[in-house]
Amino acid sequence: MQEELNQFTRNDVWYLVLRPTNTNVIGTKWIFINKTDEKGNVVRNKARLVAQGYTQVEGIDFDETFAPVARLESVRLLLAIACHLKFKLY
């Protein structure tokens, strides 16, 4: 996880900004999973970033109840396709 965050900093991908006043901040947490095969050997280590739903305010942060999950592979794929096809992402 720290290696991924260091890459974001090194590539100047994001920067910290001040939180706007009178806003609710949705917390996040990392979920770590060790994928194992049928013999119990660790095959792959997985990590994902999950929003903490209990800090959300209904009607402001969401209309329906859900748990958004961002998989790093999906984000990288989306960014690669957007760059290749010259899409604008917001």
N, C-alpha and C positions, 0 to 999 in steps of 0.2 A: 504494500500500500504506500509506504513512504517513497519507494522508487518511482511509482506512478506520479505522486505529488511533486517530486523533484523534477520529473520530466516536464510537467505543466509549467513549473517555474522557469526551468531552463529554456523552454521554447517560447516563453512569454505568451502563453495561451490565455491566462486569466489574471485578474488583479482584484484586490480587495477594495470594496467601496463601503462608505458609511451606510448604516441601515436607515432607511427613511423613517421619519417620526410617525407615530401612530400606526405602525404596521406589525403584523404578527409574523414572527420568524418560524418557519417550519424546520425543525431539527432533522438531522440525518444520522444514520449509524451504519457502520460497515458490518456485513454479515460474511463470515468466513466458513467455508464448507470444504471438507476433504472428501473427494470422490474416491470410492474404493471399488475394487473388482470383487468377484464372487469369493476369492480366497482371503479377502480382508486387506490386501495390499493397497496402499495409497497410490492412485493412478494420476490424480490431478488435484491441485489446490485451486479453489474458486473463491472469488470475492465479488461482492456486489454492494452497491450503495442504496439504502432503502430510506424512504422518508418516514419519520416517526409520526404516525397518524394521530396520536392523542394530543398533539399541540396544534392541530388544525381547528379552525373555527368554521362551522357549517354555514354556508351561504356566502362566505368571504373567500376561503381558500379552496373550496370544492362544492359541487352541487350534489354529488353522489359519494358514497363511501367506497374507497378503493385504496390500495397500497401501491403507489408507483415505484417501479424498480428500474434502475438504469444499469444495464449490463455494459461493461466497458467495450466488449467486442461489438455490440450493436451501435454504440456511439461512434466508434472508429469507422465502422462500415458506412454509417450515414454520412460522416464527414468526408470519407474518400469518394463516395458516389457524388455528393454535392460538389466537391472540388472538380471532379472529372467532367460533370455535366454543367458546371458553372451556375449552380443554383444559389440563391440567396437564402440563408438560414436565419431565422429570428428566434 
